[in-house]
Amino acid sequence: MSHGIQRFETGRRMSKAVVHGDTVYLCGQVGIPGEGIEAQTREALSRVQTLLESVGSDKSRMLQVIIWLKSMEHFNAMNEIWEEWVPEGTAPARACGQSALASDDLLVEFTVTAALK
């Protein structure tokens, strides 16, 4: 029984997106390993946008975003791209911290919760 839960692009370990009620939960989104922080941030945010749109939401409907950086040295560079990407007046609640990521080549990961349209 699903109890109103929809899972998208589901594998053994995770689903890329889960919708419950009017809320969308995305798995962590990263860029291309080995690229710089700017390229990884742009790619990860592009993936966030694509996933949100695929389930009927968009980046203006983000409720909360948790950002993991390999190093806080990348904070300002990531924020420059983030601020260009987030529509004016729609900034979600947000947390950002430093963490070891799944691969040494990854510099940033975004975990997003959003509302459906």
ABEGO torsion letter per residue (X at the ends): XAGGBBBBGBBAABBABBBBEABBBBBBBBBBBGBBAAAAAAAAAAAAAAAAAAAGBBAAABABBBBBBABAAAAAAAAAAAAAABBBGABBBBBBBBBBBABAABABBBBBBBBBX
